């Protein structure tokens, strides 16, 4: 596996938590089911009802999306 690059594969949010980017997730190749902030796979492996909430929130303001995704979940991958 290649090394991850700050600014391309991840960044640190205002709270200092590492957030993985859509680029990282696309390289990984699948949805992990954690409800990641930048999931490019439409949260396909996230259990309901959280999946529907995240999809709806992705159409709203980023703050609402972050609240539902538990901002920072991405750091566990």
PyMOL Python script that loads the backbone (N, CA, C, O; Angstrom):
from pymol import cmd

cmd.read_pdbstr("""\
ATOM      1  N   UNK A   1       0.846  -1.183   0.000  1.00  0.00           N
ATOM      2  CA  UNK A   1       0.000   0.000   0.000  1.00  0.00           C
ATOM      3  C   UNK A   1       0.890   1.245   0.000  1.00  0.00           C
ATOM      4  O   UNK A   1       1.936   1.278   0.649  1.00  0.00           O
ATOM      5  N   UNK A   2       0.461   2.250  -0.729  1.00  0.00           N
ATOM      6  CA  UNK A   2       1.228   3.484  -0.794  1.00  0.00           C
ATOM      7  C   UNK A   2       0.950   4.349   0.426  1.00  0.00           C
ATOM      8  O   UNK A   2      -0.084   4.220   1.081  1.00  0.00           O
ATOM      9  N   UNK A   3       1.881   5.219   0.710  1.00  0.00           N
ATOM     10  CA  UNK A   3       1.704   6.132   1.842  1.00  0.00           C
ATOM     11  C   UNK A   3       0.624   7.154   1.529  1.00  0.00           C
ATOM     12  O   UNK A   3       0.451   7.560   0.380  1.00  0.00           O
ATOM     13  N   UNK A   4      -0.093   7.561   2.555  1.00  0.00           N
ATOM     14  CA  UNK A   4      -1.107   8.599   2.374  1.00  0.00           C
ATOM     15  C   UNK A   4      -0.442   9.966   2.458  1.00  0.00           C
ATOM     16  O   UNK A   4       0.545  10.152   3.171  1.00  0.00           O
ATOM     17  N   UNK A   5      -1.005  10.922   1.713  1.00  0.00           N
ATOM     18  CA  UNK A   5      -0.424  12.261   1.643  1.00  0.00           C
ATOM     19  C   UNK A   5      -1.397  13.282   2.223  1.00  0.00           C
ATOM     20  O   UNK A   5      -2.568  13.333   1.848  1.00  0.00           O
ATOM     21  N   UNK A   6      -0.886  14.090   3.144  1.00  0.00           N
ATOM     22  CA  UNK A   6      -1.716  15.151   3.714  1.00  0.00           C
ATOM     23  C   UNK A   6      -2.098  16.136   2.622  1.00  0.00           C
ATOM     24  O   UNK A   6      -1.268  16.508   1.792  1.00  0.00           O
ATOM     25  N   UNK A   7      -3.341  16.552   2.625  1.00  0.00           N
ATOM     26  CA  UNK A   7      -3.843  17.479   1.624  1.00  0.00           C
ATOM     27  C   UNK A   7      -4.428  16.786   0.409  1.00  0.00           C
ATOM     28  O   UNK A   7      -5.261  17.358  -0.293  1.00  0.00           O
ATOM     29  N   UNK A   8      -4.002  15.571   0.158  1.00  0.00           N
ATOM     30  CA  UNK A   8      -4.544  14.787  -0.960  1.00  0.00           C
ATOM     31  C   UNK A   8      -5.440  13.669  -0.446  1.00  0.00           C
ATOM     32  O   UNK A   8      -6.577  13.520  -0.894  1.00  0.00           O
ATOM     33  N   UNK A   9      -4.932  12.893   0.483  1.00  0.00           N
ATOM     34  CA  UNK A   9      -5.665  11.753   1.018  1.00  0.00           C
ATOM     35  C   UNK A   9      -6.388  12.069   2.330  1.00  0.00           C
ATOM     36  O   UNK A   9      -7.354  11.393   2.687  1.00  0.00           O
ATOM     37  N   UNK A  10      -5.928  13.080   3.036  1.00  0.00           N
ATOM     38  CA  UNK A  10      -6.547  13.450   4.308  1.00  0.00           C
ATOM     39  C   UNK A  10      -6.204  14.895   4.649  1.00  0.00           C
ATOM     40  O   UNK A  10      -5.307  15.501   4.061  1.00  0.00           O
ATOM     41  N   UNK A  11      -6.944  15.424   5.614  1.00  0.00           N
ATOM     42  CA  UNK A  11      -6.646  16.735   6.186  1.00  0.00           C
ATOM     43  C   UNK A  11      -7.123  16.710   7.627  1.00  0.00           C
ATOM     44  O   UNK A  11      -7.813  15.779   8.041  1.00  0.00           O
ATOM     45  N   UNK A  12      -6.763  17.721   8.384  1.00  0.00           N
ATOM     46  CA  UNK A  12      -7.206  17.837   9.760  1.00  0.00           C
ATOM     47  C   UNK A  12      -8.274  18.921   9.846  1.00  0.00           C
ATOM     48  O   UNK A  12      -8.080  20.036   9.363  1.00  0.00           O
ATOM     49  N   UNK A  13      -9.407  18.582  10.466  1.00  0.00           N
ATOM     50  CA  UNK A  13     -10.502  19.552  10.584  1.00  0.00           C
ATOM     51  C   UNK A  13     -10.230  20.538  11.724  1.00  0.00           C
ATOM     52  O   UNK A  13      -9.172  20.495  12.352  1.00  0.00           O
ATOM     53  N   UNK A  14     -11.189  21.417  11.983  1.00  0.00           N
ATOM     54  CA  UNK A  14     -11.035  22.458  12.996  1.00  0.00           C
ATOM     55  C   UNK A  14     -10.807  21.897  14.399  1.00  0.00           C
ATOM     56  O   UNK A  14     -10.192  22.549  15.242  1.00  0.00           O
ATOM     57  N   UNK A  15     -11.305  20.691  14.642  1.00  0.00           N
ATOM     58  CA  UNK A  15     -11.134  20.060  15.954  1.00  0.00           C
ATOM     59  C   UNK A  15      -9.848  19.249  16.044  1.00  0.00           C
ATOM     60  O   UNK A  15      -9.568  18.646  17.080  1.00  0.00           O
ATOM     61  N   UNK A  16      -9.067  19.230  14.971  1.00  0.00           N
ATOM     62  CA  UNK A  16      -7.811  18.493  14.969  1.00  0.00           C
ATOM     63  C   UNK A  16      -7.944  17.025  14.602  1.00  0.00           C
ATOM     64  O   UNK A  16      -6.982  16.267  14.727  1.00  0.00           O
ATOM     65  N   UNK A  17      -9.125  16.614  14.151  1.00  0.00           N
ATOM     66  CA  UNK A  17      -9.338  15.219  13.766  1.00  0.00           C
ATOM     67  C   UNK A  17      -8.954  15.002  12.305  1.00  0.00           C
ATOM     68  O   UNK A  17      -9.189  15.863  11.458  1.00  0.00           O
ATOM     69  N   UNK A  18      -8.364  13.848  12.022  1.00  0.00           N
ATOM     70  CA  UNK A  18      -8.012  13.508  10.650  1.00  0.00           C
ATOM     71  C   UNK A  18      -9.271  13.122   9.882  1.00  0.00           C
ATOM     72  O   UNK A  18     -10.073  12.316  10.355  1.00  0.00           O
ATOM     73  N   UNK A  19      -9.439  13.699   8.701  1.00  0.00           N
ATOM     74  CA  UNK A  19     -10.587  13.415   7.848  1.00  0.00           C
ATOM     75  C   UNK A  19     -10.060  12.909   6.510  1.00  0.00           C
ATOM     76  O   UNK A  19      -9.269  13.582   5.850  1.00  0.00           O
ATOM     77  N   UNK A  20     -10.501  11.727   6.120  1.00  0.00           N
ATOM     78  CA  UNK A  20     -10.077  11.147   4.843  1.00  0.00           C
ATOM     79  C   UNK A  20     -10.878  11.760   3.702  1.00  0.00           C
ATOM     80  O   UNK A  20     -12.077  12.008   3.834  1.00  0.00           O
ATOM     81  N   UNK A  21     -10.203  12.002   2.580  1.00  0.00           N
ATOM     82  CA  UNK A  21     -10.839  12.645   1.429  1.00  0.00           C
ATOM     83  C   UNK A  21     -11.488  11.623   0.504  1.00  0.00           C
ATOM     84  O   UNK A  21     -11.266  10.419   0.632  1.00  0.00           O
ATOM     85  N   UNK A  22     -12.290  12.122  -0.423  1.00  0.00           N
ATOM     86  CA  UNK A  22     -12.891  11.253  -1.438  1.00  0.00           C
ATOM     87  C   UNK A  22     -11.800  10.575  -2.261  1.00  0.00           C
ATOM     88  O   UNK A  22     -11.959   9.427  -2.674  1.00  0.00           O
ATOM     89  N   UNK A  23     -10.698  11.273  -2.500  1.00  0.00           N
ATOM     90  CA  UNK A  23      -9.571  10.682  -3.239  1.00  0.00           C
ATOM     91  C   UNK A  23      -9.075   9.429  -2.538  1.00  0.00           C
ATOM     92  O   UNK A  23      -8.842   8.406  -3.183  1.00  0.00           O
ATOM     93  N   UNK A  24      -8.912   9.502  -1.218  1.00  0.00           N
ATOM     94  CA  UNK A  24      -8.471   8.334  -0.454  1.00  0.00           C
ATOM     95  C   UNK A  24      -9.464   7.188  -0.604  1.00  0.00           C
ATOM     96  O   UNK A  24      -9.078   6.047  -0.858  1.00  0.00           O
ATOM     97  N   UNK A  25     -10.747   7.504  -0.445  1.00  0.00           N
ATOM     98  CA  UNK A  25     -11.775   6.463  -0.526  1.00  0.00           C
ATOM     99  C   UNK A  25     -11.829   5.833  -1.912  1.00  0.00           C
ATOM    100  O   UNK A  25     -12.031   4.625  -2.034  1.00  0.00           O
ATOM    101  N   UNK A  26     -11.652   6.629  -2.946  1.00  0.00           N
ATOM    102  CA  UNK A  26     -11.645   6.078  -4.309  1.00  0.00           C
ATOM    103  C   UNK A  26     -10.458   5.143  -4.510  1.00  0.00           C
ATOM    104  O   UNK A  26     -10.587   4.117  -5.178  1.00  0.00           O
ATOM    105  N   UNK A  27      -9.309   5.483  -3.943  1.00  0.00           N
ATOM    106  CA  UNK A  27      -8.133   4.599  -4.022  1.00  0.00           C
ATOM    107  C   UNK A  27      -8.408   3.290  -3.280  1.00  0.00           C
ATOM    108  O   UNK A  27      -7.990   2.218  -3.717  1.00  0.00           O
ATOM    109  N   UNK A  28      -9.121   3.395  -2.145  1.00  0.00           N
ATOM    110  CA  UNK A  28      -9.458   2.209  -1.347  1.00  0.00           C
ATOM    111  C   UNK A  28     -10.382   1.289  -2.135  1.00  0.00           C
ATOM    112  O   UNK A  28     -10.238   0.068  -2.093  1.00  0.00           O
ATOM    113  N   UNK A  29     -11.341   1.890  -2.860  1.00  0.00           N
ATOM    114  CA  UNK A  29     -12.164   1.116  -3.774  1.00  0.00           C
ATOM    115  C   UNK A  29     -13.515   0.623  -3.284  1.00  0.00           C
ATOM    116  O   UNK A  29     -14.211  -0.082  -4.014  1.00  0.00           O
ATOM    117  N   UNK A  30     -13.903   0.982  -2.055  1.00  0.00           N
ATOM    118  CA  UNK A  30     -15.200   0.519  -1.558  1.00  0.00           C
ATOM    119  C   UNK A  30     -15.647   1.368  -0.373  1.00  0.00           C
ATOM    120  O   UNK A  30     -14.847   2.069   0.247  1.00  0.00           O
ATOM    121  N   UNK A  31     -16.943   1.290  -0.073  1.00  0.00           N
ATOM    122  CA  UNK A  31     -17.504   1.958   1.100  1.00  0.00           C
ATOM    123  C   UNK A  31     -17.274   1.067   2.317  1.00  0.00           C
ATOM    124  O   UNK A  31     -17.636  -0.110   2.308  1.00  0.00           O
ATOM    125  N   UNK A  32     -16.674   1.630   3.361  1.00  0.00           N
ATOM    126  CA  UNK A  32     -16.374   0.859   4.569  1.00  0.00           C
ATOM    127  C   UNK A  32     -17.577   0.739   5.506  1.00  0.00           C
ATOM    128  O   UNK A  32     -17.564  -0.085   6.420  1.00  0.00           O
ATOM    129  N   UNK A  33     -18.616   1.551   5.288  1.00  0.00           N
ATOM    130  CA  UNK A  33     -19.812   1.477   6.119  1.00  0.00           C
ATOM    131  C   UNK A  33     -19.786   2.345   7.360  1.00  0.00           C
ATOM    132  O   UNK A  33     -20.701   2.266   8.180  1.00  0.00           O
ATOM    133  N   UNK A  34     -18.753   3.181   7.525  1.00  0.00           N
ATOM    134  CA  UNK A  34     -18.647   4.033   8.710  1.00  0.00           C
ATOM    135  C   UNK A  34     -19.359   5.373   8.578  1.00  0.00           C
ATOM    136  O   UNK A  34     -19.416   6.130   9.548  1.00  0.00           O
ATOM    137  N   UNK A  35     -19.896   5.683   7.416  1.00  0.00           N
ATOM    138  CA  UNK A  35     -20.554   6.977   7.220  1.00  0.00           C
ATOM    139  C   UNK A  35     -19.560   8.107   7.092  1.00  0.00           C
ATOM    140  O   UNK A  35     -19.786   9.196   7.618  1.00  0.00           O
ATOM    141  N   UNK A  36     -18.476   7.865   6.407  1.00  0.00           N
ATOM    142  CA  UNK A  36     -17.394   8.844   6.268  1.00  0.00           C
ATOM    143  C   UNK A  36     -17.863  10.129   5.593  1.00  0.00           C
ATOM    144  O   UNK A  36     -18.703  10.112   4.694  1.00  0.00           O
ATOM    145  N   UNK A  37     -17.305  11.224   6.045  1.00  0.00           N
ATOM    146  CA  UNK A  37     -17.693  12.556   5.578  1.00  0.00           C
ATOM    147  C   UNK A  37     -17.613  12.707   4.064  1.00  0.00           C
ATOM    148  O   UNK A  37     -18.493  13.326   3.466  1.00  0.00           O
ATOM    149  N   UNK A  38     -16.586  12.161   3.436  1.00  0.00           N
ATOM    150  CA  UNK A  38     -16.377  12.344   1.995  1.00  0.00           C
ATOM    151  C   UNK A  38     -16.598  11.054   1.197  1.00  0.00           C
ATOM    152  O   UNK A  38     -15.957  10.855   0.165  1.00  0.00           O
ATOM    153  N   UNK A  39     -17.480  10.192   1.655  1.00  0.00           N
ATOM    154  CA  UNK A  39     -17.736   8.921   0.967  1.00  0.00           C
ATOM    155  C   UNK A  39     -18.240   9.160  -0.459  1.00  0.00           C
ATOM    156  O   UNK A  39     -19.277   9.796  -0.649  1.00  0.00           O
ATOM    157  N   UNK A  40     -17.509   8.653  -1.464  1.00  0.00           N
ATOM    158  CA  UNK A  40     -17.953   8.813  -2.851  1.00  0.00           C
ATOM    159  C   UNK A  40     -18.864   7.674  -3.310  1.00  0.00           C
ATOM    160  O   UNK A  40     -19.249   7.623  -4.478  1.00  0.00           O
ATOM    161  N   UNK A  41     -19.205   6.775  -2.413  1.00  0.00           N
ATOM    162  CA  UNK A  41     -19.977   5.579  -2.766  1.00  0.00           C
ATOM    163  C   UNK A  41     -21.427   5.635  -2.290  1.00  0.00           C
ATOM    164  O   UNK A  41     -22.080   4.598  -2.173  1.00  0.00           O
ATOM    165  N   UNK A  42     -21.931   6.832  -2.016  1.00  0.00           N
ATOM    166  CA  UNK A  42     -23.318   7.021  -1.574  1.00  0.00           C
ATOM    167  C   UNK A  42     -23.658   6.179  -0.345  1.00  0.00           C
ATOM    168  O   UNK A  42     -24.792   5.727  -0.188  1.00  0.00           O
ATOM    169  N   UNK A  43     -22.677   5.974   0.514  1.00  0.00           N
ATOM    170  CA  UNK A  43     -22.873   5.278   1.791  1.00  0.00           C
ATOM    171  C   UNK A  43     -23.498   3.890   1.613  1.00  0.00           C
ATOM    172  O   UNK A  43     -24.296   3.461   2.447  1.00  0.00           O
ATOM    173  N   UNK A  44     -23.153   3.205   0.563  1.00  0.00           N
ATOM    174  CA  UNK A  44     -23.790   1.936   0.188  1.00  0.00           C
ATOM    175  C   UNK A  44     -23.727   0.866   1.286  1.00  0.00           C
ATOM    176  O   UNK A  44     -24.633   0.037   1.380  1.00  0.00           O
ATOM    177  N   UNK A  45     -22.683   0.869   2.112  1.00  0.00           N
ATOM    178  CA  UNK A  45     -22.563  -0.145   3.158  1.00  0.00           C
ATOM    179  C   UNK A  45     -22.933   0.360   4.552  1.00  0.00           C
ATOM    180  O   UNK A  45     -22.678  -0.322   5.545  1.00  0.00           O
ATOM    181  N   UNK A  46     -23.529   1.543   4.631  1.00  0.00           N
ATOM    182  CA  UNK A  46     -23.975   2.094   5.916  1.00  0.00           C
ATOM    183  C   UNK A  46     -25.381   1.565   6.194  1.00  0.00           C
ATOM    184  O   UNK A  46     -26.248   1.588   5.321  1.00  0.00           O
ATOM    185  N   UNK A  47     -25.590   1.093   7.410  1.00  0.00           N
ATOM    186  CA  UNK A  47     -26.893   0.530   7.790  1.00  0.00           C
ATOM    187  C   UNK A  47     -27.960   1.622   7.860  1.00  0.00           C
ATOM    188  O   UNK A  47     -27.680   2.771   8.200  1.00  0.00           O
ATOM    189  N   UNK A  48     -29.184   1.231   7.531  1.00  0.00           N
ATOM    190  CA  UNK A  48     -30.333   2.132   7.677  1.00  0.00           C
ATOM    191  C   UNK A  48     -30.681   2.229   9.156  1.00  0.00           C
ATOM    192  O   UNK A  48     -30.434   1.268   9.884  1.00  0.00           O
ATOM    193  N   UNK A  49     -31.225   3.306   9.628  1.00  0.00           N
ATOM    194  CA  UNK A  49     -31.655   4.495   8.898  1.00  0.00           C
ATOM    195  C   UNK A  49     -30.545   5.526   8.696  1.00  0.00           C
ATOM    196  O   UNK A  49     -30.763   6.552   8.051  1.00  0.00           O
ATOM    197  N   UNK A  50     -29.348   5.257   9.247  1.00  0.00           N
ATOM    198  CA  UNK A  50     -28.265   6.240   9.140  1.00  0.00           C
ATOM    199  C   UNK A  50     -27.923   6.561   7.684  1.00  0.00           C
ATOM    200  O   UNK A  50     -27.619   7.710   7.361  1.00  0.00           O
ATOM    201  N   UNK A  51     -27.970   5.556   6.801  1.00  0.00           N
ATOM    202  CA  UNK A  51     -27.633   5.790   5.392  1.00  0.00           C
ATOM    203  C   UNK A  51     -28.554   6.845   4.781  1.00  0.00           C
ATOM    204  O   UNK A  51     -28.083   7.783   4.137  1.00  0.00           O
ATOM    205  N   UNK A  52     -29.851   6.696   4.979  1.00  0.00           N
ATOM    206  CA  UNK A  52     -30.810   7.650   4.431  1.00  0.00           C
ATOM    207  C   UNK A  52     -30.581   9.041   5.017  1.00  0.00           C
ATOM    208  O   UNK A  52     -30.660  10.035   4.296  1.00  0.00           O
ATOM    209  N   UNK A  53     -30.299   9.121   6.311  1.00  0.00           N
ATOM    210  CA  UNK A  53     -30.030  10.409   6.949  1.00  0.00           C
ATOM    211  C   UNK A  53     -28.801  11.075   6.338  1.00  0.00           C
ATOM    212  O   UNK A  53     -28.809  12.279   6.079  1.00  0.00           O
ATOM    213  N   UNK A  54     -27.748  10.298   6.107  1.00  0.00           N
ATOM    214  CA  UNK A  54     -26.519  10.851   5.530  1.00  0.00           C
ATOM    215  C   UNK A  54     -26.733  11.326   4.099  1.00  0.00           C
ATOM    216  O   UNK A  54     -26.221  12.375   3.706  1.00  0.00           O
ATOM    217  N   UNK A  55     -27.482  10.563   3.327  1.00  0.00           N
ATOM    218  CA  UNK A  55     -27.753  10.960   1.939  1.00  0.00           C
ATOM    219  C   UNK A  55     -28.553  12.258   1.918  1.00  0.00           C
ATOM    220  O   UNK A  55     -28.242  13.170   1.153  1.00  0.00           O
ATOM    221  N   UNK A  56     -29.582  12.341   2.760  1.00  0.00           N
ATOM    222  CA  UNK A  56     -30.376  13.573   2.828  1.00  0.00           C
ATOM    223  C   UNK A  56     -29.508  14.740   3.284  1.00  0.00           C
ATOM    224  O   UNK A  56     -29.598  15.837   2.733  1.00  0.00           O
ATOM    225  N   UNK A  57     -28.677  14.508   4.281  1.00  0.00           N
ATOM    226  CA  UNK A  57     -27.816  15.569   4.812  1.00  0.00           C
ATOM    227  C   UNK A  57     -26.774  16.017   3.795  1.00  0.00           C
ATOM    228  O   UNK A  57     -26.355  17.174   3.810  1.00  0.00           O
ATOM    229  N   UNK A  58     -26.353  15.122   2.918  1.00  0.00           N
ATOM    230  CA  UNK A  58     -25.344  15.498   1.921  1.00  0.00           C
ATOM    231  C   UNK A  58     -25.895  16.527   0.944  1.00  0.00           C
ATOM    232  O   UNK A  58     -25.135  17.213   0.262  1.00  0.00           O
ATOM    233  N   UNK A  59     -27.210  16.631   0.879  1.00  0.00           N
ATOM    234  CA  UNK A  59     -27.845  17.629   0.024  1.00  0.00           C
ATOM    235  C   UNK A  59     -28.056  18.948   0.765  1.00  0.00           C
ATOM    236  O   UNK A  59     -28.444  19.953   0.169  1.00  0.00           O
ATOM    237  N   UNK A  60     -27.796  18.929   2.074  1.00  0.00           N
ATOM    238  CA  UNK A  60     -27.988  20.117   2.914  1.00  0.00           C
ATOM    239  C   UNK A  60     -26.642  20.770   3.207  1.00  0.00           C
ATOM    240  O   UNK A  60     -25.647  20.518   2.527  1.00  0.00           O
ATOM    241  N   UNK A  61     -26.637  21.596   4.215  1.00  0.00           N
ATOM    242  CA  UNK A  61     -25.417  22.288   4.619  1.00  0.00           C
ATOM    243  C   UNK A  61     -24.393  21.313   5.181  1.00  0.00           C
ATOM    244  O   UNK A  61     -24.767  20.327   5.816  1.00  0.00           O
ATOM    245  N   UNK A  62     -23.107  21.572   4.959  1.00  0.00           N
ATOM    246  CA  UNK A  62     -22.051  20.693   5.481  1.00  0.00           C
ATOM    247  C   UNK A  62     -22.129  20.478   6.986  1.00  0.00           C
ATOM    248  O   UNK A  62     -21.814  19.379   7.444  1.00  0.00           O
ATOM    249  N   UNK A  63     -22.528  21.460   7.771  1.00  0.00           N
ATOM    250  CA  UNK A  63     -22.594  21.295   9.228  1.00  0.00           C
ATOM    251  C   UNK A  63     -23.559  20.180   9.619  1.00  0.00           C
ATOM    252  O   UNK A  63     -23.263  19.399  10.523  1.00  0.00           O
ATOM    253  N   UNK A  64     -24.699  20.096   8.955  1.00  0.00           N
ATOM    254  CA  UNK A  64     -25.677  19.042   9.239  1.00  0.00           C
ATOM    255  C   UNK A  64     -25.106  17.684   8.856  1.00  0.00           C
ATOM    256  O   UNK A  64     -25.274  16.713   9.593  1.00  0.00           O
ATOM    257  N   UNK A  65     -24.438  17.604   7.720  1.00  0.00           N
ATOM    258  CA  UNK A  65     -23.831  16.354   7.279  1.00  0.00           C
ATOM    259  C   UNK A  65     -22.788  15.901   8.299  1.00  0.00           C
ATOM    260  O   UNK A  65     -22.727  14.720   8.642  1.00  0.00           O
ATOM    261  N   UNK A  66     -21.973  16.827   8.779  1.00  0.00           N
ATOM    262  CA  UNK A  66     -20.930  16.482   9.735  1.00  0.00           C
ATOM    263  C   UNK A  66     -21.520  15.963  11.039  1.00  0.00           C
ATOM    264  O   UNK A  66     -20.992  15.024  11.635  1.00  0.00           O
ATOM    265  N   UNK A  67     -22.609  16.572  11.477  1.00  0.00           N
ATOM    266  CA  UNK A  67     -23.256  16.131  12.714  1.00  0.00           C
ATOM    267  C   UNK A  67     -23.733  14.692  12.581  1.00  0.00           C
ATOM    268  O   UNK A  67     -23.539  13.889  13.493  1.00  0.00           O
ATOM    269  N   UNK A  68     -24.349  14.363  11.463  1.00  0.00           N
ATOM    270  CA  UNK A  68     -24.888  13.018  11.264  1.00  0.00           C
ATOM    271  C   UNK A  68     -23.795  11.984  11.045  1.00  0.00           C
ATOM    272  O   UNK A  68     -23.935  10.832  11.454  1.00  0.00           O
ATOM    273  N   UNK A  69     -22.712  12.390  10.406  1.00  0.00           N
ATOM    274  CA  UNK A  69     -21.654  11.422  10.119  1.00  0.00           C
ATOM    275  C   UNK A  69     -20.737  11.231  11.316  1.00  0.00           C
ATOM    276  O   UNK A  69     -19.846  10.382  11.276  1.00  0.00           O
ATOM    277  N   UNK A  70     -20.932  11.997  12.373  1.00  0.00           N
ATOM    278  CA  UNK A  70     -20.075  11.874  13.538  1.00  0.00           C
ATOM    279  C   UNK A  70     -18.685  12.377  13.234  1.00  0.00           C
ATOM    280  O   UNK A  70     -17.703  11.817  13.721  1.00  0.00           O
ATOM    281  N   UNK A  71     -18.586  13.405  12.452  1.00  0.00           N
ATOM    282  CA  UNK A  71     -17.333  13.999  11.988  1.00  0.00           C
ATOM    283  C   UNK A  71     -16.135  13.452  12.742  1.00  0.00           C
ATOM    284  O   UNK A  71     -16.052  13.558  13.966  1.00  0.00           O
ATOM    285  N   UNK A  72     -15.209  12.866  11.997  1.00  0.00           N
ATOM    286  CA  UNK A  72     -14.045  12.258  12.595  1.00  0.00           C
ATOM    287  C   UNK A  72     -14.056  10.747  12.477  1.00  0.00           C
ATOM    288  O   UNK A  72     -13.037  10.108  12.737  1.00  0.00           O
ATOM    289  N   UNK A  73     -15.178  10.157  12.093  1.00  0.00           N
ATOM    290  CA  UNK A  73     -15.231   8.712  11.884  1.00  0.00           C
ATOM    291  C   UNK A  73     -14.159   8.257  10.921  1.00  0.00           C
ATOM    292  O   UNK A  73     -13.639   7.148  11.038  1.00  0.00           O
ATOM    293  N   UNK A  74     -13.828   9.109   9.971  1.00  0.00           N
ATOM    294  CA  UNK A  74     -12.872   8.742   8.939  1.00  0.00           C
ATOM    295  C   UNK A  74     -11.516   8.353   9.496  1.00  0.00           C
ATOM    296  O   UNK A  74     -10.788   7.591   8.860  1.00  0.00           O
ATOM    297  N   UNK A  75     -11.166   8.847  10.647  1.00  0.00           N
ATOM    298  CA  UNK A  75      -9.829   8.603  11.166  1.00  0.00           C
ATOM    299  C   UNK A  75      -9.600   7.153  11.573  1.00  0.00           C
ATOM    300  O   UNK A  75      -8.454   6.755  11.780  1.00  0.00           O
ATOM    301  N   UNK A  76     -10.638   6.364  11.693  1.00  0.00           N
ATOM    302  CA  UNK A  76     -10.497   4.981  12.156  1.00  0.00           C
ATOM    303  C   UNK A  76     -10.140   4.007  11.050  1.00  0.00           C
ATOM    304  O   UNK A  76      -9.978   2.815  11.312  1.00  0.00           O
ATOM    305  N   UNK A  77     -10.014   4.481   9.828  1.00  0.00           N
ATOM    306  CA  UNK A  77      -9.777   3.562   8.713  1.00  0.00           C
ATOM    307  C   UNK A  77      -8.325   3.450   8.366  1.00  0.00           C
ATOM    308  O   UNK A  77      -7.965   2.714   7.448  1.00  0.00           O
TER     309      UNK A  77
END
""", "prot")
cmd.dss("prot")
cmd.show_as("cartoon", "prot")
cmd.util.cbc("prot")
cmd.orient("prot")
